[in-house]
């Protein structure tokens, strides 16, 4: 696994964690921000052929 792939997967995992925390805390704005970031990361992964589990 190259550095790009590893970094992207790490960012996805961190963003998923942050999104879960925002939802649990009832922070709707932060949840929307985190969801948008996660969507962007998944799009980037797809564009580069990175498989996200």
C-alpha positions as CSV (number, residue, x, y, z in Angstrom):
1,X,0.0,0.0,0.0
2,X,1.4,3.4,-1.0
3,X,1.5,6.5,1.2
4,X,-1.4,8.1,-0.7
5,X,-3.7,5.1,-0.1
6,X,-2.7,4.7,3.5
7,X,-3.2,8.4,4.2
8,X,-6.6,8.5,2.5
9,X,-7.8,5.4,4.3
10,X,-6.6,6.9,7.6
11,X,-8.4,10.2,6.9
12,X,-11.6,8.3,6.1
13,X,-11.5,6.3,9.3
14,X,-10.8,9.5,11.3
15,X,-13.7,11.3,9.6
16,X,-16.1,8.4,10.3
17,X,-15.1,8.6,13.9
18,X,-15.6,12.3,14.0
19,X,-19.0,12.0,12.3
20,X,-20.2,9.4,14.8
21,X,-19.1,11.6,17.7
22,X,-20.9,14.6,16.2
23,X,-24.1,12.7,15.8
24,X,-23.9,11.3,19.3
25,X,-23.3,14.8,20.7
26,X,-26.3,16.1,18.7
27,X,-24.2,18.6,16.8
28,X,-26.1,18.7,13.6
29,X,-23.8,21.3,12.0
30,X,-20.6,19.4,12.7
31,X,-22.3,16.2,11.5
32,X,-23.1,17.9,8.2
33,X,-19.5,19.1,7.8
34,X,-18.1,15.7,8.6
35,X,-20.5,14.0,6.3
36,X,-19.5,16.3,3.4
37,X,-15.9,15.6,4.2
38,X,-16.5,11.9,4.2
39,X,-18.4,12.1,0.9
40,X,-15.4,14.0,-0.7
41,X,-12.9,11.4,0.6
42,X,-15.0,8.6,-0.8
43,X,-15.2,10.4,-4.1
44,X,-11.4,10.8,-4.1
45,X,-10.9,7.2,-3.2
46,X,-13.2,6.1,-6.1
47,X,-11.4,8.4,-8.6
48,X,-8.1,6.8,-7.6
49,X,-9.3,3.2,-7.4
50,X,-8.8,2.9,-3.7
51,X,-11.0,0.2,-2.2
52,X,-12.8,1.4,1.0
53,X,-14.0,-1.3,3.3
